[in-house]
Amino acid sequence: MIYKVSYVVQGGEYPGGIKNETERPKVGDTVQIGRTKFTVTEVHEIMPPRDDFQFLHATIRPQFDEAGT
Amino acid sequence: MELIPLLKQVELFQGLTAAQLEKIVAIGTHRTVPEEAVIFQQGSAGDALYVIVNGQVEIRFDQPEGGSRAGLYMGAGQLVGEMALLDHGPRSATVAAVGGEAAFIRIGSADFMQLCQQDTAIGFTLMRNLAMDLSFKLRQRNYRPSSGD
């Protein structure tokens, strides 16, 4: 299964991203979008699976926010 | 490089048989560019679509006050340049490799459209999958997450 993931950043200050993943993202995972690392905070299905693909939204938060910087 | 295994990982080519994928390979060119290389510039003529097979690209939009702003990042398996292929308008954004080199398959617009017209089974599948991809991108753009706090 291939997971086509829409990554959307909380707060809208950073661009999101779209990429295929070989494993379904989970809350707490780290993902790099562009030059910045983010933590996954929410994952849900956008639309039903088709062929070998699942379509997901993942909400993410910049990791330096978690450090309070 | 063997392109068929790469094409099977791309939603655009889902539903195509091995023989049909061979026809895609025949019109595609595999390229790798270094970090920060610009693949195409906003405002230029759109003569191809690009399938990212490795790395990430930044989608940049020119700003009225000068400079540009990153609007989206696209990784493996994603399409860029498909809008100009469909509507023949100028490129709506600049696309550049970020975070390292990026590899992609370039398919010229004329070859793509000719294949779709010559083999309508391939054409139907590609156009349906292109519509699915544009729908996904629209949902991504429209989605507004909760604050999470």
Backbone of each chain as ProteinMPNN parsed JSONL, in Angstrom:
{"seq_chain_A": "MIYKVSYVVQGGEYPGGIKNETERPKVGDTVQIGRTKFTVTEVHEIMPPRDDFQFLHATIRPQFDEAGT", "coords_chain_A": {"N_chain_A": [[0.845, -1.195, 0.0], [0.459, 2.233, -0.782], [0.771, 5.374, 0.698], [-0.659, 8.329, 0.094], [-0.026, 11.412, 1.163], [-1.325, 14.372, 2.479], [0.19, 16.957, 3.949], [-0.485, 19.28, 6.379], [0.194, 22.313, 7.946], [-0.238, 23.308, 11.284], [-1.598, 26.432, 12.182], [-0.781, 27.748, 9.917], [1.547, 29.127, 9.217], [3.642, 27.986, 7.887], [4.446, 26.474, 4.739], [2.643, 23.623, 3.584], [2.802, 20.191, 2.528], [2.929, 17.566, 0.045], [3.305, 14.153, -0.229], [4.25, 10.787, -1.126], [4.134, 8.004, 1.02], [5.582, 5.033, 2.377], [4.757, 3.897, 4.674], [1.989, 4.207, 6.883], [1.531, 7.382, 8.271], [1.887, 8.239, 11.758], [0.528, 9.66, 14.782], [2.843, 11.662, 16.48], [4.997, 10.939, 14.97], [7.993, 12.008, 13.214], [8.412, 14.222, 10.525], [9.985, 15.472, 7.592], [9.453, 18.388, 5.896], [10.223, 20.199, 3.198], [12.673, 22.306, 4.39], [12.315, 21.989, 7.054], [11.65, 20.294, 10.137], [8.883, 18.461, 11.38], [6.29, 17.521, 13.735], [3.9, 14.974, 13.665], [0.519, 15.492, 14.366], [-2.071, 14.743, 13.981], [-3.979, 12.443, 12.087], [-5.979, 11.62, 9.356], [-8.33, 9.996, 7.091], [-8.759, 11.201, 3.803], [-10.22, 10.538, 1.484], [-11.817, 7.597, 0.081], [-9.814, 4.55, -0.22], [-8.037, 3.694, -3.25], [-7.219, 1.358, -5.678], [-3.868, 0.714, -5.183], [-3.554, 2.726, -3.372], [-3.864, 4.807, -0.477], [-5.449, 7.709, 0.84], [-4.551, 10.412, 2.673], [-4.878, 12.964, 5.225], [-2.526, 14.707, 7.116], [-2.032, 16.468, 10.002], [0.394, 18.728, 11.102], [3.07, 19.95, 13.251], [5.563, 22.44, 13.755], [8.791, 21.375, 14.926], [10.442, 23.036, 16.424], [8.667, 24.674, 17.707], [7.746, 23.066, 19.73], [9.872, 23.045, 21.393], [9.726, 25.451, 22.478], [10.886, 27.645, 21.343]], "CA_chain_A": [[0.0, 0.0, 0.0], [1.151, 3.521, -0.812], [-0.015, 6.398, 1.386], [-0.476, 9.679, -0.449], [-0.318, 12.19, 2.371], [-1.372, 15.831, 2.475], [0.656, 17.486, 5.24], [-0.936, 20.656, 6.576], [0.841, 22.813, 9.169], [-1.08, 24.089, 12.192], [-1.294, 27.854, 12.258], [-0.666, 28.272, 8.555], [2.74, 29.954, 9.0], [4.558, 27.254, 7.028], [3.803, 25.722, 3.666], [2.496, 22.192, 3.787], [3.429, 19.373, 1.496], [2.276, 16.331, -0.397], [4.244, 13.131, -0.692], [3.888, 9.398, -0.925], [4.85, 7.311, 2.088], [5.404, 3.576, 2.332], [4.094, 3.513, 5.917], [0.989, 5.183, 7.288], [2.035, 8.244, 9.351], [1.211, 8.118, 13.047], [0.706, 10.785, 15.698], [4.141, 11.608, 17.145], [6.073, 10.734, 13.983], [8.695, 13.171, 12.676], [8.45, 14.278, 9.068], [10.648, 16.661, 7.074], [8.791, 19.026, 4.756], [11.152, 21.266, 2.833], [13.882, 22.373, 5.222], [11.886, 22.013, 8.445], [11.114, 19.053, 10.696], [7.578, 18.63, 12.019], [5.715, 16.375, 14.426], [2.532, 14.671, 13.24], [-0.399, 15.628, 15.506], [-3.389, 14.188, 13.652], [-4.028, 11.789, 10.772], [-7.262, 11.013, 8.98], [-8.498, 9.674, 5.667], [-9.441, 12.222, 3.001], [-11.183, 9.883, 0.604], [-11.627, 6.138, 0.149], [-8.655, 4.012, -0.948], [-8.257, 3.279, -4.649], [-6.115, 0.508, -6.113], [-2.843, 0.514, -4.139], [-3.341, 4.005, -2.693], [-4.728, 5.412, 0.544], [-5.337, 9.164, 0.753], [-4.599, 10.86, 4.062], [-4.456, 14.27, 5.712], [-1.798, 14.694, 8.388], [-1.76, 17.788, 10.561], [1.757, 18.695, 11.662], [3.498, 21.127, 14.021], [7.036, 22.559, 13.715], [9.391, 20.826, 16.145], [11.026, 24.058, 17.308], [7.586, 25.182, 18.549], [7.647, 22.211, 20.913], [10.988, 23.406, 22.286], [9.421, 26.752, 23.046], [11.746, 28.676, 20.768]], "C_chain_A": [[0.889, 1.257, 0.0], [0.228, 4.549, -0.174], [0.326, 7.753, 0.785], [-0.955, 10.642, 0.628], [-0.262, 13.685, 2.086], [-0.957, 16.303, 3.861], [0.264, 18.958, 5.344], [-0.427, 21.135, 7.939], [-0.154, 23.628, 9.992], [-0.63, 25.543, 12.213], [-1.073, 28.511, 10.917], [0.567, 29.121, 8.294], [3.747, 29.296, 8.064], [3.786, 26.593, 5.891], [3.664, 24.25, 4.064], [3.188, 21.426, 2.677], [2.56, 18.19, 1.125], [3.369, 15.359, -0.788], [3.712, 11.739, -0.411], [4.754, 8.806, 0.175], [4.607, 5.817, 1.962], [4.759, 3.054, 3.616], [3.11, 4.61, 6.3], [1.552, 6.051, 8.413], [1.203, 8.079, 10.623], [1.452, 9.381, 13.867], [2.028, 10.599, 16.456], [5.298, 11.374, 16.19], [6.719, 12.067, 13.623], [8.7, 13.096, 11.156], [9.167, 15.557, 8.648], [9.915, 17.138, 5.835], [9.654, 20.226, 4.382], [12.369, 21.202, 3.723], [13.574, 22.203, 6.708], [11.355, 20.65, 8.883], [9.85, 19.346, 11.489], [7.205, 17.35, 12.767], [4.27, 16.198, 13.969], [1.613, 14.718, 14.459], [-1.772, 15.023, 15.234], [-3.303, 13.558, 12.262], [-5.454, 11.321, 10.525], [-7.372, 10.85, 7.476], [-9.248, 10.792, 4.96], [-10.538, 11.61, 2.16], [-10.877, 8.395, 0.575], [-10.397, 5.686, -0.629], [-9.032, 3.639, -2.376], [-7.011, 2.538, -5.117], [-5.116, 0.357, -4.955], [-2.665, 1.747, -3.257], [-4.362, 4.269, -1.593], [-4.42, 6.898, 0.567], [-5.568, 9.754, 2.138], [-4.282, 12.347, 4.198], [-3.651, 14.045, 6.987], [-1.585, 16.144, 8.814], [-0.422, 17.707, 11.292], [2.085, 20.015, 12.356], [5.021, 21.226, 13.963], [7.67, 22.095, 15.016], [9.995, 21.905, 17.017], [9.956, 24.743, 18.144], [7.495, 24.398, 19.85], [8.747, 22.535, 21.908], [10.784, 24.78, 22.906], [10.272, 27.866, 22.509], [11.033, 29.419, 19.664]], "O_chain_A": [[1.912, 1.324, 0.682], [-0.965, 4.588, -0.475], [1.437, 8.26, 0.94], [-2.139, 10.682, 0.963], [0.711, 14.195, 1.53], [-1.671, 16.074, 4.837], [0.636, 19.773, 4.5], [-0.595, 20.454, 8.951], [-0.826, 24.52, 9.472], [0.564, 25.841, 12.255], [-1.174, 29.733, 10.807], [0.643, 29.779, 7.257], [4.611, 29.974, 7.508], [2.63, 26.204, 6.052], [4.493, 23.718, 4.803], [4.051, 21.956, 1.979], [1.587, 17.866, 1.806], [4.253, 15.688, -1.579], [2.838, 11.546, 0.434], [5.953, 9.071, 0.25], [3.551, 5.388, 1.496], [4.274, 1.924, 3.659], [3.362, 5.793, 6.071], [2.011, 5.513, 9.42], [0.001, 7.819, 10.578], [2.447, 10.08, 13.675], [2.3, 9.528, 16.999], [6.455, 11.585, 16.553], [6.088, 13.12, 13.711], [8.958, 12.042, 10.575], [8.986, 16.605, 9.268], [9.77, 16.406, 4.856], [9.796, 21.162, 5.168], [13.029, 20.166, 3.808], [14.483, 22.268, 7.536], [10.7, 19.945, 8.114], [9.761, 20.358, 12.185], [7.715, 16.265, 12.486], [3.511, 17.164, 13.898], [1.885, 14.067, 15.468], [-2.552, 14.815, 16.164], [-2.633, 14.084, 11.373], [-6.064, 10.695, 11.391], [-6.636, 11.459, 6.699], [-10.262, 11.277, 5.462], [-11.662, 12.112, 2.131], [-9.799, 7.974, 0.995], [-9.981, 6.347, -1.58], [-10.182, 3.315, -2.672], [-5.891, 3.028, -4.971], [-5.491, -0.082, -3.868], [-1.72, 1.807, -2.47], [-5.553, 3.997, -1.746], [-3.281, 7.308, 0.344], [-6.651, 9.614, 2.707], [-3.529, 12.914, 3.406], [-4.063, 13.267, 7.848], [-1.022, 16.943, 8.066], [-0.146, 16.744, 12.007], [1.47, 21.049, 12.092], [5.707, 20.214, 14.104], [7.152, 22.384, 16.095], [10.067, 21.734, 18.234], [10.27, 25.333, 19.178], [7.215, 24.948, 20.915], [8.589, 22.332, 23.112], [11.566, 25.217, 23.75], [10.381, 28.923, 23.131], [11.606, 30.327, 19.062]]}, "seq_chain_B": "MELIPLLKQVELFQGLTAAQLEKIVAIGTHRTVPEEAVIFQQGSAGDALYVIVNGQVEIRFDQPEGGSRAGLYMGAGQLVGEMALLDHGPRSATVAAVGGEAAFIRIGSADFMQLCQQDTAIGFTLMRNLAMDLSFKLRQRNYRPSSGD", "coords_chain_B": {"N_chain_B": [[18.382, 3.456, -15.963], [15.805, 1.518, -14.528], [12.577, 2.258, -15.236], [9.922, 1.405, -14.927], [9.301, 0.179, -12.348], [9.392, 2.527, -10.815], [7.341, 4.038, -11.931], [5.136, 2.57, -11.163], [4.763, 3.326, -8.585], [3.462, 5.668, -8.655], [0.592, 7.635, -8.569], [-0.575, 8.686, -10.883], [-0.205, 6.771, -12.818], [-1.611, 4.574, -12.046], [-3.553, 1.687, -12.65], [-2.719, 1.216, -15.207], [-1.493, -1.218, -17.513], [1.432, -3.392, -17.734], [2.334, -3.313, -20.363], [1.2, -0.946, -21.224], [2.496, 0.838, -19.532], [5.025, 0.658, -20.59], [4.761, 2.195, -22.848], [4.579, 4.685, -21.726], [7.111, 4.911, -20.63], [8.528, 5.099, -22.972], [8.113, 7.699, -23.791], [9.063, 9.207, -21.751], [11.606, 10.964, -19.868], [14.257, 10.4, -17.723], [15.629, 12.335, -15.15], [18.072, 13.867, -13.004], [18.549, 16.444, -10.68], [20.64, 18.918, -9.026], [20.552, 20.118, -5.541], [18.628, 23.049, -5.066], [18.444, 23.568, -7.759], [16.578, 24.955, -10.4], [13.67, 23.741, -11.784], [11.531, 24.55, -13.408], [10.442, 27.87, -14.326], [8.22, 30.297, -12.908], [5.769, 31.708, -15.005], [6.945, 30.95, -17.364], [6.684, 29.15, -20.524], [4.633, 26.26, -20.56], [5.717, 23.148, -21.236], [5.823, 20.53, -20.543], [5.127, 17.832, -18.227], [6.094, 16.834, -14.923], [7.167, 14.111, -13.039], [7.872, 13.479, -9.822], [10.327, 11.4, -8.58], [12.177, 10.996, -6.641], [13.434, 12.661, -3.734], [12.693, 16.13, -2.869], [10.671, 18.909, -3.938], [10.307, 22.451, -4.073], [7.536, 24.571, -4.294], [7.31, 27.668, -5.561], [6.074, 30.985, -5.328], [5.996, 34.0, -7.097], [6.284, 37.247, -5.606], [4.4, 40.3, -5.304], [5.869, 42.433, -4.307], [8.384, 41.754, -4.901], [10.883, 39.139, -4.984], [10.225, 35.76, -3.816], [7.873, 33.331, -2.517], [7.653, 30.368, -0.642], [5.194, 27.993, -1.302], [4.324, 25.388, -1.169], [5.444, 22.041, -0.644], [6.603, 19.288, -2.49], [6.851, 15.796, -2.695], [8.2, 12.493, -3.353], [6.573, 10.718, -5.951], [4.766, 12.622, -6.714], [3.114, 14.988, -8.93], [4.206, 17.686, -10.919], [3.669, 20.629, -12.841], [1.508, 19.9, -14.313], [-0.713, 21.52, -14.701], [-0.192, 23.486, -16.682], [0.159, 21.775, -18.763], [-2.413, 20.871, -19.197], [-4.01, 23.198, -19.548], [-2.568, 24.878, -21.151], [-1.601, 27.304, -20.344], [0.73, 29.781, -18.939], [3.449, 28.811, -16.719], [2.428, 28.463, -13.371], [3.903, 28.724, -11.122], [7.23, 28.689, -9.687], [9.431, 25.924, -9.663], [11.666, 24.166, -7.665], [14.46, 22.122, -6.652], [14.821, 21.014, -3.295], [16.531, 20.494, -0.167], [18.37, 18.617, -0.982], [19.407, 16.581, -3.829], [17.07, 16.141, -6.546], [15.084, 13.769, -8.242], [13.407, 13.12, -11.265], [10.821, 12.281, -13.66], [10.444, 13.447, -16.849], [7.849, 14.353, -18.995], [7.035, 15.256, -22.131], [4.618, 17.648, -23.248], [3.436, 17.485, -25.831], [4.026, 14.856, -26.624], [2.713, 13.489, -24.587], [-0.006, 14.183, -24.982], [-0.357, 13.2, -27.558], [-0.023, 10.451, -27.16], [-2.244, 9.951, -25.518], [-4.311, 10.437, -27.3], [-3.814, 8.585, -29.316], [-3.97, 6.129, -28.045], [-6.685, 5.453, -26.562], [-7.518, 4.119, -24.287], [-5.366, 4.276, -22.539], [-5.331, 7.042, -22.466], [-7.825, 7.644, -21.227], [-7.405, 6.575, -18.651], [-5.162, 8.039, -17.753], [-6.166, 10.687, -17.818], [-8.298, 10.484, -15.99], [-6.826, 9.889, -13.688], [-5.254, 12.168, -13.511], [-7.261, 14.028, -12.941], [-8.013, 13.079, -10.434], [-5.689, 13.633, -9.027], [-5.578, 16.442, -9.153], [-7.903, 16.968, -7.718], [-7.154, 16.009, -5.198], [-5.092, 17.802, -4.602], [-6.565, 20.161, -4.449], [-8.173, 19.61, -2.239], [-6.154, 19.467, -0.329], [-5.275, 22.105, -0.347], [-7.543, 23.441, 0.524], [-7.968, 22.502, 3.074], [-8.253, 23.196, 6.485], [-6.731, 22.913, 9.424], [-7.697, 22.239, 12.862], [-6.779, 24.273, 15.738], [-5.431, 22.671, 17.481], [-4.709, 23.1, 20.054]], "CA_chain_B": [[17.55, 3.146, -14.783], [14.527, 0.875, -14.828], [11.551, 3.239, -14.865], [8.593, 0.827, -14.645], [9.027, 0.096, -10.905], [9.131, 3.876, -10.315], [6.018, 4.469, -12.397], [4.092, 1.846, -10.404], [4.596, 3.998, -7.295], [2.892, 6.99, -8.928], [-0.861, 7.536, -8.734], [-0.956, 9.012, -12.263], [-0.109, 5.609, -13.687], [-2.384, 3.475, -11.486], [-4.528, 1.121, -13.577], [-2.102, 0.899, -16.492], [-0.819, -2.511, -17.585], [2.878, -3.308, -17.992], [2.524, -2.903, -21.766], [0.863, 0.488, -21.303], [3.576, 1.573, -18.866], [6.154, 0.717, -21.528], [4.52, 3.332, -23.747], [4.922, 5.878, -20.948], [8.579, 4.94, -20.559], [9.05, 5.497, -24.285], [8.026, 9.154, -23.976], [9.574, 9.877, -20.545], [13.051, 11.118, -19.701], [14.638, 10.447, -16.306], [16.669, 13.332, -14.884], [18.378, 14.206, -11.613], [19.099, 17.798, -10.59], [21.191, 19.176, -7.684], [19.778, 20.98, -4.646], [18.377, 24.439, -5.478], [18.25, 23.69, -9.212], [15.207, 25.304, -10.801], [13.163, 22.829, -12.82], [10.943, 25.524, -14.322], [10.201, 29.201, -13.748], [6.886, 30.884, -13.025], [5.572, 32.566, -16.164], [7.489, 30.368, -18.602], [5.742, 28.298, -21.257], [4.574, 24.906, -20.028], [5.855, 22.199, -22.333], [6.015, 19.18, -20.017], [4.822, 17.585, -16.815], [7.212, 16.203, -14.222], [6.801, 13.179, -11.974], [9.002, 13.407, -8.882], [10.537, 10.01, -8.157], [13.031, 10.976, -5.448], [13.735, 14.0, -3.241], [11.576, 17.063, -2.678], [10.747, 20.187, -4.645], [9.589, 23.585, -3.472], [6.696, 25.316, -5.232], [7.504, 29.066, -5.151], [5.246, 31.951, -6.027], [6.528, 35.36, -7.125], [5.539, 38.192, -4.777], [4.29, 41.608, -5.964], [6.911, 43.333, -3.81], [9.673, 41.182, -5.277], [11.205, 37.875, -4.329], [9.246, 34.687, -3.962], [7.461, 32.712, -1.265], [7.35, 28.946, -0.769], [3.776, 27.737, -1.075], [4.032, 23.964, -0.989], [6.537, 21.127, -0.945], [6.105, 18.057, -3.09], [7.839, 14.735, -2.608], [8.163, 11.378, -4.3], [5.282, 10.262, -6.454], [3.848, 13.734, -7.018], [3.195, 15.617, -10.248], [4.27, 19.149, -11.046], [3.623, 21.081, -14.225], [0.373, 19.336, -15.045], [-1.71, 22.544, -15.03], [0.132, 24.069, -17.99], [-0.05, 20.738, -19.77], [-3.841, 20.751, -19.482], [-4.687, 24.433, -19.996], [-1.651, 25.586, -22.064], [-1.233, 28.607, -19.795], [2.112, 29.841, -18.442], [3.689, 28.165, -15.426], [1.831, 29.247, -12.295], [4.852, 28.797, -10.003], [8.584, 28.176, -9.921], [9.669, 24.66, -8.961], [13.105, 23.961, -7.462], [14.829, 21.04, -5.737], [15.242, 21.455, -1.956], [16.921, 19.449, 0.781], [19.19, 17.616, -1.654], [19.061, 16.48, -5.242], [15.739, 15.605, -6.836], [15.006, 13.011, -9.491], [12.048, 13.174, -11.815], [10.594, 11.853, -15.04], [9.845, 14.534, -17.631], [7.064, 13.893, -20.138], [6.67, 16.401, -22.945], [3.183, 17.816, -23.439], [2.997, 17.002, -27.142], [4.082, 13.391, -26.588], [1.67, 13.03, -23.67], [-1.306, 14.317, -25.618], [-0.402, 12.296, -28.704], [-0.249, 9.099, -26.638], [-3.635, 9.877, -25.036], [-5.209, 10.389, -28.459], [-3.577, 7.364, -30.09], [-4.412, 4.982, -27.239], [-7.68, 6.124, -25.705], [-7.595, 3.437, -22.987], [-4.345, 4.96, -21.724], [-5.779, 8.429, -22.307], [-8.873, 7.72, -20.211], [-6.823, 6.318, -17.317], [-4.312, 9.171, -17.354], [-6.988, 11.867, -17.541], [-8.999, 10.233, -14.715], [-5.871, 9.998, -12.587], [-4.91, 13.593, -13.384], [-8.377, 14.677, -12.238], [-7.909, 12.675, -9.028], [-4.558, 14.352, -8.432], [-5.979, 17.839, -8.965], [-8.873, 16.963, -6.625], [-6.39, 15.852, -3.957], [-4.398, 19.066, -4.33], [-7.569, 21.14, -4.027], [-8.535, 19.29, -0.847], [-5.019, 19.852, 0.516], [-5.247, 23.567, -0.267], [-8.725, 23.929, 1.237], [-8.058, 21.972, 4.427], [-7.814, 24.067, 7.574], [-6.748, 22.119, 10.662], [-7.992, 22.934, 14.115], [-5.553, 24.813, 16.337], [-4.702, 21.596, 18.141], [-4.343, 23.487, 21.419]], "C_chain_B": [[16.227, 2.528, -15.243], [13.379, 1.763, -14.325], [10.224, 2.601, -14.446], [8.328, 0.679, -13.145], [8.741, 1.474, -10.292], [7.723, 4.329, -10.704], [4.899, 3.797, -11.606], [3.828, 2.469, -9.046], [3.88, 5.344, -7.434], [1.408, 6.852, -9.249], [-1.284, 7.787, -10.182], [-1.03, 7.767, -13.131], [-0.847, 4.39, -13.129], [-3.417, 3.002, -12.503], [-3.954, 0.806, -14.946], [-1.41, -0.469, -16.415], [0.682, -2.303, -17.846], [3.138, -2.832, -19.426], [2.225, -1.409, -21.931], [1.943, 1.34, -20.639], [4.812, 1.67, -19.767], [6.001, 1.891, -22.493], [4.815, 4.659, -23.032], [6.446, 6.03, -20.887], [9.162, 5.47, -21.865], [9.002, 7.008, -24.5], [8.583, 9.928, -22.772], [11.091, 9.94, -20.523], [13.361, 11.249, -18.218], [15.779, 11.431, -16.119], [16.871, 13.49, -13.377], [19.006, 15.59, -11.606], [19.631, 18.03, -9.179], [20.257, 20.066, -6.854], [19.774, 22.419, -5.175], [18.258, 24.623, -6.993], [16.786, 23.997, -9.507], [14.798, 24.396, -11.958], [12.37, 23.617, -13.863], [10.571, 26.784, -13.556], [8.742, 29.624, -13.926], [6.838, 31.807, -14.244], [6.108, 31.998, -17.468], [6.427, 29.493, -19.268], [5.795, 26.882, -20.694], [4.616, 23.886, -21.141], [6.011, 20.765, -21.857], [5.405, 19.067, -18.633], [5.967, 16.778, -16.23], [6.658, 15.32, -13.101], [8.017, 13.053, -11.066], [9.151, 11.963, -8.419], [11.464, 9.909, -6.946], [13.335, 12.414, -5.034], [12.47, 14.841, -3.08], [11.784, 18.298, -3.549], [9.904, 21.213, -3.905], [8.804, 24.281, -4.573], [6.716, 26.769, -4.76], [6.633, 29.985, -6.002], [5.895, 33.331, -5.944], [5.644, 36.282, -6.292], [5.503, 39.564, -5.459], [5.406, 42.562, -5.553], [8.32, 42.853, -4.171], [9.966, 39.924, -4.483], [10.13, 36.838, -4.573], [8.977, 34.066, -2.606], [7.16, 31.241, -1.533], [5.881, 28.715, -0.443], [3.447, 26.298, -0.778], [5.311, 23.18, -1.283], [5.949, 19.831, -1.483], [7.216, 17.016, -3.063], [7.589, 13.63, -3.615], [6.739, 11.005, -4.676], [4.352, 11.366, -6.899], [4.132, 14.312, -8.399], [3.377, 17.108, -10.097], [4.252, 19.484, -12.532], [2.431, 20.593, -15.001], [-0.664, 20.394, -15.441], [-1.455, 23.118, -16.417], [-0.056, 23.052, -19.103], [-1.528, 20.685, -20.179], [-4.417, 22.021, -20.09], [-3.814, 25.3, -20.919], [-1.303, 27.0, -21.595], [0.219, 28.614, -19.354], [2.231, 29.128, -17.092], [3.167, 29.062, -14.302], [2.774, 29.418, -11.109], [6.22, 28.363, -10.503], [8.759, 26.903, -9.099], [11.172, 24.425, -8.88], [13.338, 22.816, -6.474], [15.247, 21.63, -4.396], [15.647, 20.245, -1.109], [17.797, 18.371, 0.169], [18.805, 17.537, -3.113], [17.663, 15.89, -5.394], [15.783, 14.893, -8.178], [13.565, 13.017, -9.979], [12.016, 12.577, -13.21], [9.881, 13.006, -15.739], [9.113, 13.93, -18.824], [6.602, 15.12, -20.911], [5.174, 16.441, -23.225], [2.712, 17.214, -24.756], [2.99, 15.474, -27.175], [2.966, 12.826, -25.721], [0.309, 13.064, -24.361], [-1.443, 13.379, -26.817], [-0.673, 10.861, -28.251], [-1.699, 8.943, -26.196], [-4.618, 9.754, -26.205], [-5.055, 9.09, -29.242], [-4.092, 6.13, -29.362], [-5.393, 5.521, -26.206], [-7.876, 5.405, -24.366], [-6.567, 4.048, -22.028], [-4.81, 6.392, -21.437], [-6.835, 8.571, -21.227], [-8.27, 7.562, -18.813], [-5.983, 7.503, -16.854], [-5.153, 10.398, -17.013], [-7.777, 11.704, -16.235], [-8.036, 10.424, -13.544], [-5.387, 11.438, -12.398], [-6.002, 14.346, -12.637], [-8.341, 14.338, -10.751], [-6.8, 13.455, -8.323], [-4.914, 15.817, -8.179], [-6.989, 17.958, -7.827], [-8.156, 16.873, -5.276], [-5.704, 17.159, -3.592], [-5.369, 20.15, -3.871], [-7.993, 20.888, -2.585], [-7.406, 19.692, 0.103], [-5.012, 21.353, 0.744], [-6.379, 24.103, 0.603], [-8.742, 23.519, 2.706], [-7.502, 22.963, 5.443], [-7.874, 23.276, 8.872], [-7.194, 22.95, 11.85], [-6.682, 23.38, 14.734], [-4.73, 23.742, 17.014], [-4.3, 21.926, 19.555], [-5.464, 23.137, 22.399]], "O_chain_B": [[15.622, 2.97, -16.219], [13.24, 1.983, -13.121], [9.473, 3.206, -13.681], [7.234, 1.018, -12.693], [7.944, 1.584, -9.36], [7.009, 4.928, -9.9], [3.838, 4.386, -11.402], [2.807, 2.19, -8.418], [3.713, 6.07, -6.454], [1.018, 6.051, -10.099], [-2.238, 7.176, -10.663], [-1.822, 7.708, -14.072], [-0.726, 3.292, -13.673], [-4.081, 3.817, -13.145], [-4.631, 0.19, -15.769], [-0.824, -0.827, -15.393], [1.132, -1.194, -18.136], [4.052, -2.043, -19.668], [2.906, -0.705, -22.678], [2.269, 2.426, -21.117], [5.554, 2.651, -19.708], [6.987, 2.503, -22.903], [5.246, 5.628, -23.657], [6.989, 7.12, -21.066], [10.158, 6.193, -21.866], [9.765, 7.542, -25.305], [8.578, 11.159, -22.77], [11.773, 9.083, -21.085], [12.8, 12.105, -17.534], [16.778, 11.375, -16.835], [15.953, 13.273, -12.586], [19.883, 15.887, -12.417], [19.143, 17.419, -8.229], [19.319, 20.675, -7.37], [20.785, 22.924, -5.663], [17.997, 25.733, -7.456], [15.879, 23.385, -8.944], [15.49, 24.301, -12.971], [12.517, 23.382, -15.062], [10.408, 26.78, -12.336], [8.118, 29.349, -14.951], [7.76, 32.589, -14.479], [5.778, 32.487, -18.548], [5.415, 29.143, -18.66], [6.871, 26.367, -20.388], [3.663, 23.764, -21.911], [6.296, 19.874, -22.657], [5.191, 20.068, -17.949], [6.715, 16.122, -16.955], [5.797, 15.736, -12.326], [9.069, 12.575, -11.491], [8.195, 11.371, -7.918], [11.533, 8.864, -6.299], [13.479, 13.288, -5.889], [11.348, 14.34, -3.145], [12.914, 18.68, -3.855], [8.937, 20.887, -3.217], [9.333, 24.549, -5.651], [6.202, 27.077, -3.684], [6.477, 29.796, -7.208], [6.294, 33.779, -4.869], [4.422, 36.132, -6.264], [6.468, 39.95, -6.12], [5.841, 43.398, -6.346], [9.316, 43.471, -3.793], [9.365, 39.681, -3.436], [9.248, 37.009, -5.414], [9.747, 34.246, -1.662], [6.502, 30.9, -2.516], [5.385, 29.19, 0.579], [2.402, 26.006, -0.196], [6.15, 23.611, -2.074], [4.931, 19.343, -0.993], [8.371, 17.313, -3.367], [6.866, 13.807, -4.596], [5.834, 10.98, -3.842], [3.265, 11.094, -7.408], [5.219, 14.155, -8.956], [2.76, 17.726, -9.23], [4.752, 18.728, -13.364], [2.33, 20.83, -16.205], [-1.411, 20.198, -16.399], [-2.372, 23.228, -17.231], [-0.385, 23.404, -20.235], [-1.853, 20.482, -21.349], [-5.213, 21.958, -21.027], [-4.267, 26.334, -21.41], [-0.771, 27.798, -22.366], [0.88, 27.576, -19.386], [1.232, 28.88, -16.417], [3.43, 30.264, -14.282], [2.477, 30.179, -10.188], [6.361, 27.764, -11.57], [8.284, 26.821, -7.966], [11.871, 24.475, -9.892], [12.526, 22.574, -5.581], [15.952, 22.639, -4.359], [15.165, 19.131, -1.315], [17.949, 17.301, 0.759], [17.982, 18.318, -3.59], [17.146, 15.23, -4.492], [16.429, 15.347, -9.122], [12.627, 12.929, -9.188], [13.051, 12.394, -13.852], [8.843, 13.48, -15.275], [9.662, 13.113, -19.564], [5.847, 15.936, -20.382], [4.539, 15.403, -23.415], [1.702, 16.511, -24.794], [2.053, 14.867, -27.694], [2.347, 11.819, -26.064], [-0.437, 12.086, -24.325], [-2.518, 12.83, -27.062], [-1.454, 10.143, -28.875], [-2.32, 7.916, -26.466], [-5.626, 9.055, -26.108], [-6.03, 8.555, -29.769], [-4.59, 5.195, -29.989], [-5.005, 5.981, -25.132], [-8.351, 6.014, -23.408], [-6.864, 4.302, -20.861], [-4.695, 6.883, -20.314], [-6.774, 9.486, -20.407], [-8.589, 8.327, -17.903], [-6.078, 7.925, -15.702], [-4.881, 11.077, -16.023], [-7.914, 12.655, -15.466], [-8.382, 11.042, -12.538], [-5.141, 11.877, -11.275], [-5.711, 15.199, -11.798], [-8.604, 15.194, -9.907], [-6.953, 13.881, -7.178], [-4.594, 16.367, -7.126], [-6.952, 18.919, -7.058], [-8.51, 17.575, -4.329], [-5.721, 17.582, -2.436], [-5.036, 20.962, -3.008], [-8.153, 21.825, -1.803], [-7.656, 20.193, 1.2], [-4.78, 21.828, 1.855], [-6.21, 25.085, 1.325], [-9.456, 24.125, 3.505], [-6.408, 23.5, 5.268], [-8.964, 22.997, 9.37], [-7.091, 24.177, 11.857], [-5.608, 22.94, 14.325], [-3.509, 23.854, 17.125], [-3.621, 21.132, 20.206], [-5.337, 23.389, 23.597]]}, "name": "protein", "num_of_chains": 2, "seq": "MIYKVSYVVQGGEYPGGIKNETERPKVGDTVQIGRTKFTVTEVHEIMPPRDDFQFLHATIRPQFDEAGTMELIPLLKQVELFQGLTAAQLEKIVAIGTHRTVPEEAVIFQQGSAGDALYVIVNGQVEIRFDQPEGGSRAGLYMGAGQLVGEMALLDHGPRSATVAAVGGEAAFIRIGSADFMQLCQQDTAIGFTLMRNLAMDLSFKLRQRNYRPSSGD"}
